């Protein structure tokens, strides 16, 4: 729907995820391979997009969730000069980006037996038993994979804010989140629903959603926007709300995806949109698609 309505070119990029793309730090297992994959894809787009009718001097990156986190870090990566002009960072868990190295070092050490020769299916089946513990690392354990500071193409963690400020005038930024991000996780939990979906329990879970949304998404996005603007950058911060009374999840994590891409058949059985009329998604999605396309064009 987005492409048809706005006559834009969308290029989707495949890159290594999880264990294969974002857990490294040794000679045999380099860090940030997922970021390097994206950079190579952007070089390809820069070289060839004109053959598809695109403008190599007007490229906007859009990432949601971990993709938004990756794009935020591409803004301060080495080797990205002139590869893009704008970014849309949606629902990036920037509140989980700091003080992660001890957790990642432990994770890397525990999975050291997995090498380039290990069967891929064996890795996929078994690495999960070594994932960092929530009780030891708190909310950071909810994002066991992510961009690693101090390894190419990134700077050290304590230099990151300075680098975003230095690059503030290079990239226009739309950064946003959904107002009930963590309901995607908390309300989808059967134990939570069993005990906390009515009366006083419902108030508790709503308070927990509000608090964790602010810690992981809201306050970090606000701080990012303020720092960027203070450095002279062109940035706009937004939040997506749901005003429907019967919307069980509210504006949860990923609620932006049906708004952005449309396609009723793809979403008709999604629990995320339970009791949400498609007319509501289409009307509001059309507005969102127009706004983001306008940003990308300029």
Protein Blocks (a to p, Z undefined) as FASTA:
>chain_A
ZZmmnopacddddddehjllmgghifklcghklmmmmmmmmmmmmmmmmmnopafklccd
ddehjlmmmmmmmmmcghiaokafbdcdehiafklmgoklmmmmmmmmmmmmpcfklcfk
lmmmmmmmmgccfklnommlmmmbccdehiafbdcfklmmmmmmmmmmmpccdddddfkl
mmmmmmmpmklmmmmmgcjllmmmmmmmmmmmmmmmmmmmmmmmmmmmmnopacdddddd
dfbfklmnlpaehklmmmmngomllmmmgmklgoiafklmmmmmmmmmmmmmmmmmZZ
